Amino acid sequence: MRQLQDRIRGMQDGVPRLPVATHPAFDGLLDLRTGGAYEVDSAGLALALLAQPSREGAWVAVVGVRDFGVEAAAELGVDLSRTVLVPDPGEHWLEATAALVDVVTMVVLRPPPDVTAKTASRIAARLRKRSSVLVSWGRWPGSEARLSVESSAWTGLDRGHGRLARRRMVVAVARGSAPPQQVELELDPAFGLSRVSPEPVAISEVG
């Protein structure tokens, strides 16, 4: 049904919705497509989605993230030489986002908390027209999927003298009325992001 909906939207707009490089850790869980807006609740998830397109040669952008972690982005595989940063657009965040949607494959945005459905609809039309993708770090009306960190734990500390080396996360993906699915991921500074659990599991099946 989702594929049919995507196809109908593409036919209506006259622009096909094309697949966008998605990190292998999300295989079977999330398929990014041009013209879509996706919602995340953490910087780590935003960077994970940003990494694969930039690694494969696409230009990407980050808007409204004042404390953008360059080191964390590099560890996840983001190509910083192909990343446009607009850390503090202030009240002009919408104009900055719209302008970047015109020229890059993916925009990660940290929006204000009061984004209206009308504003989101305007951006959605532009995303479809320009074949771009929006990843919102925060609530976004009409998003196609929401990714959230259900739980996480750091490993690598040795009685207070070690270094936080790896982070394990249980990530849930909710899409429409379908039951959310979850998967366990691990972020290692040396090896990047990988999947711990072999297949996504519907949350209703857990326990």
N, C-alpha and C positions, 0 to 999 in steps of 0.2 A: 504494500500500500504506500509506504513512504517513497519508494522509487517512482511509483506512478504519480504521486503528488509532485515530486521534484520535476518529473518530465512535463507535467501540465504547466507548472510555473514557468519552466524554460520556454515552452511553446508560446505561452501568453506574452512573455517579455521579448520573444524573438532571440533570446540568448540562451544557449544550452548551459546547463549546470555541470561543470566539469569537476572531476575529482582533484583534490589538492593533497599533496604529499602529507601523510599522517604518520606520526611516530609508530614504529612496529609494536611498541608496548600496548597500543590501543587497538590492535587488530581484532576484528570481531566485535568491537565495543563502540567504535566511532569511526565514521567515514566523513571527513570534511569535504565540502563541495563549495564551489564558487557561488556567490549569491547568498550564503548562509551566515547567520549570526549565532554564536555559541557562547555560553555563559560558564564561567569558572569562579571558584571561591578562594583561589590562592595563587600567589605568584608562581609557585612551582608548576602548577598545571598550565598556566598561561605560557610560561617559557617552554614547557614540554611540547605544546602545540606549535609554538613558533619555530622550534628547532629544525624540524624536518624540511619545511619549505626552504628556509634559508640555506640549509646544508646542501640542498639540491639546486641551488643557484637562484632562487627567487629573492626579490627584495621584500623586506618586511619593515614594519614600523611599530613603535611603542609610544603611546600618547597618554599623558597624565600620570605617569609613574615617576614621582620625584626621587624615590629611593631605589631606582632600577639597579639591580645587582649584576654588574658586568661579569664578575667572576662566576657567579651562579649560572648566568646565561651561557658562558663559554663552556662550563662543565656539562651542561645539558646538550651542547652541540650547536648553539646558535652562532651563526657566522656574523660576527659583529661588523665586518666590513660591508655587509649588505643590510645593515639595520639602521633605520632612521629613528632618532630619539627626539621626542618633543616632551620633555619632562614636566613642564608647567605651562600649559596653554591658557590657564585661568578660565575666564568666561568665554574664551574663543575655542573651547574644546571641540564644539560641533563643527566649526569651520575647518579646524585643523584635521579632524577625522575625515571629513568629506573630501578635502583636498588630497589626503594621502590614499584614500580608497581609489582615487583616480589613477594612481601611479604605482602602487605596490600590490603584491599578492595577498598579504595578510596584515591586518592592523590589530594590535592588542591595545585595548582602551581601558583605562580605569575611569569610569564615568561618574558624574555626580549622582547622589542617591535619588534624585527626583526626575529621572528620565521619563518622559511621557510616551504613550503608545504612538502618538502622532510623530514625535521626533524619531522614534525607532523605525516607524514605517518609511519615513523619508530616507533614512540611512539604508534600509533594506532595498528600496528601489535603486539606490545608487550602487549598492553591492552587486545586484543582479546585472545592472547595465554595464558595470566596469569589470565584472567577473573577479571580484575580490571577496575576501572573507574577513569577518569581524569576530574577534574573541574579546568578550567583555569580562573584565575582572570586577564583577559586581552584577547586580540585578540588571537585566535587559529585557524589556517587554517583547514577547514574540520570539524569543530565542528557540532554535531548533532542538537544542540539547543543553542540559546543565550538568557540568562535572563538579563534583564536590569531594573533598577529603573527609571521609567518615572517621578515620583514626590514623595516627601516625606515631612512629617511635624512632628515636635515633639510636645508633649503635656505634661503638668505637671508643667509648670512654673507659679508661683504666683507673678506677678509683680516684677520679678527679684530675688525673695527670695526662690522660690521653686526649685525642682529638676526635671531635664528632665526625665520623667518617662516612656512615651510610644512613640513609633514611628510608624506612619502609612505610608505605602508605596503603590504606584500603580506600580505593577511589570508586565512587558510585556515579553512574551515568543515567540520567533520567531523560526520556524523550517522549513527549506527548503523554498519552494515557497508558502507554505500555509500562509494565513493571520495571522499576529501575534495575540495572545490572551493576555488579561490582566486581572488581579485580584487585589483586594485591600487586603493587609495584615497588621497586627498590631503586633508589638513586644513590649511585656510588661515584664519588669524584673521579675515580680512575676509569670507570667503565660506562658512565652515563646512566641513562634510565633503562630498566629492564623489567620484564614481567616475572613475578614469583609464582603466582597461580597460573596453571596452564590455560584455562578457559574462563571467560566471564561467567558469572553465576547470577541468576535472578535473585534479588534480595528476598523475595517470598520463599525461595528454596533454602535460604541460609538458616542453619540451626535445625 
